[in-house]
Amino acid sequence: MATDQDDFKGLIRNVPDFPKKGIVFRDITTLIKDSEALRRAVKQMADPFRQERVEVVVAVESRGFIFGAPVALELDAGFVPVRKPGKLPAQTTSETYSLEYGRDTVQIHTDAIKPGQRVLLVDDLLATGGTMAATARLVERLGGKVVGAVFLVELSFLAGRARLGKYRTVALVDYASE
């Protein structure tokens, strides 16, 4: 009997050698173009957190927005975007984090989270965990309480979950190897 994970995996296109040789890119565009699969994925991403009294869903650009906004609607919560520098129009706070080769930065509006608000973090894919760990630090700097993080896809062979160790972390689809 097929599971939802199997169904979702069957809808995710594997693109070998993208963006560079040796990498298998997990392309979710083939899943999100299927309205029923998208609907099921959003519901299943929200389900584990329905009892958490989530007030705000925070998602990371750009594919995180695809899931963040509808998960927020599922949970009757607000939605807050986290973006690369220079993309948000009002006052921001930033967090810089390490990548495999270099550094990157994410930003959030300083008035996006109120102290004590219960926040769910959402993104399409968990790889090394750097972006989401930086996002969690931004939320906590603003006084928010991170209740968990949810992803459509996890590349568990990259051990990103370890960087999110103190947060409840859920992924619908796991790839244990490249």
C-alpha positions, 0 to 999 in steps of 0.5 A: 500500500502506497503512503503519502510519502511515496505519492509525494516522492512520485510527484517530485522530479529528480534533476541530476547534476543540477545546479552542479555535477553530482547533485540531484535536485529535488524539483517540487514544481511537479508536485505543486502543479497538482492541486490535490497533491498541493492541498494534501501537502499543505494539510499534512504540514499543518496537521502536526501543529494544530494543537500548538496555538500557532499565531504566526507562520514564518517562511523563508523565500522563495519556495517556503512562501509556496507552503507558508501562506497556505499553512498559515491559513490552515492554522488560522495564523498570520504569515510573515516572510523572511527574505534576503537582504534589501527585499523588505521595505521597512526596518529589518533585523538580520542574521548571517549564517555559514554555508558550505562555501561562504555565508548568507543573510536573511532578514525579517521586519522588526515589527513582524513578531510580537514578544511571546507569539507562537511561531511555526517555521515553514520551508519547502526543503531541509538540507543543512539547516543553516537557513532555518536555524538563522530564521529561528534566531531572528524569531527569538531575537524578536521575542517569538516562541518557535513551536516547531519547523515543518518542511515538505522535503528533508535531505536527511543525509545532510543532517540539517535536523541536528541544527534544529535540535531544540525544535520539533521538526517535521518533514513529509518526504525524506531522502536518505541519500543523494 
